[in-house]
Amino acid sequence: MTPEASSAARIQISDRAWKALEGAYDLQVHVGPDVIPRRVDDIDCAKEFLAHGMKGFVLKSHYIQTGERAHVVTRAVPGSRVFGAVTLNHAVGGLNPVAVEIAGRSGCKIVWMPTVDAENETAGRLDGGSTKLPFWAQIQRELAAEGISPPPLSVIDEAGKVIEAARRCMERIAKHNMILATGHLGRREIFALVRTAKEMGLKKVVVTHAEFPSQNLTGDEQRELAGLGATIEHCFTTTYTAKATWEATFENIRKTGVSRTLLSTDLGQTINPPVADGFAMFAQRLLDAGFPVDDIRTMAVTNPARLVDE
């Protein structure tokens, strides 16, 4: 564990932090069942959220559409609200409007653009280095070694225009009033996608974990994207694992403004804290940095509820 992560693990969560998260939604969790080992399954995660007064979450998988799972969990844990999603990697056909249409009909709330198969994301490639690899990188490398890994995906052409396949997916997203999330795209793709979404009239656009190394957007870039109508997501794991500093994240939130900011955890990994605890640790760090409770509630309760139409 890095020194920063070790310090985060010692955060004492106050009652005030838990109170700030009453009714909260986490729009990015990685829990089981999944093709990657997870520390908790979706039903137990829903129970933990309810036990702490939080409302629900969106189930993210890099490989599998989660709409059906979400319906089962919501039925199995009365009082919770769990939502499905789809990520447009090769496992669902890549930039596949049929996958988006079926996700919409299944009640999914988020469509992530490519993540593990994004051209911008190199960790899963055989030549992608070996430093602090994410859990999914091993799967990607195994697929590549077996010769069944199609070329990486981009949403723009050489001229920087959003390609037709991505536009067709965006039409389906708009039809079903789902959230368009940028996944692991690079900054050039993100700006093109957000501008095109605005032109096409999409109402819900989220810039995924803005400080994550694959994106690493500056505060000014985040503010510009928010000005184009996007909501900027900041994830607990990015700072907890020292991929970005807490101070930089707090400064970026202040620069963008809480009305255009979303707090998520991106948790569920076996080596990281429980999802609910991580969410509360995030709230605690914000409180310690001087953010008012009302601001935290805007970012963790009001904004995500608006995005999932609760």
Number of C-alpha atoms within 10 A of each C-alpha: 12 10 11 16 16 13 11 19 16 9 14 12 16 13 10 13 22 20 17 24 25 17 19 30 28 27 28 23 20 24 26 21 16 16 12 17 16 18 18 18 16 26 22 14 23 26 21 17 25 21 11 17 17 27 22 24 25 26 27 26 23 24 19 17 25 23 25 15 18 24 17 13 21 18 14 13 17 11 14 21 20 27 25 25 30 27 31 29 23 21 12 17 12 21 25 16 20 14 20 29 17 15 26 24 11 18 18 30 25 31 29 24 29 27 23 28 28 24 16 20 21 16 23 24 21 16 9 13 11 11 7 7 12 12 14 16 18 16 15 18 18 15 16 16 12 8 9 10 15 11 11 18 21 21 25 18 11 8 6 13 14 21 15 13 14 19 18 15 22 25 18 20 25 18 12 16 19 26 22 26 26 27 26 26 28 20 18 14 20 24 19 15 28 24 17 17 23 15 10 13 12 21 16 21 25 26 28 25 28 27 24 18 14 19 21 16 20 15 20 12 16 25 22 14 23 21 12 17 19 25 27 28 24 26 24 24 24 21 21 26 17 17 15 18 14 19 11 14 21 17 12 23 23 14 13 21 15 21 15 21 26 28 29 27 27 22 26 25 21 14 10 17 18 17 26 24 18 24 28 25 25 27 28 24 19 19 18 11 12 10 16 12 17 13 18 24 21 21 28 27 23 19 21 23 19 10 20 19 10 9
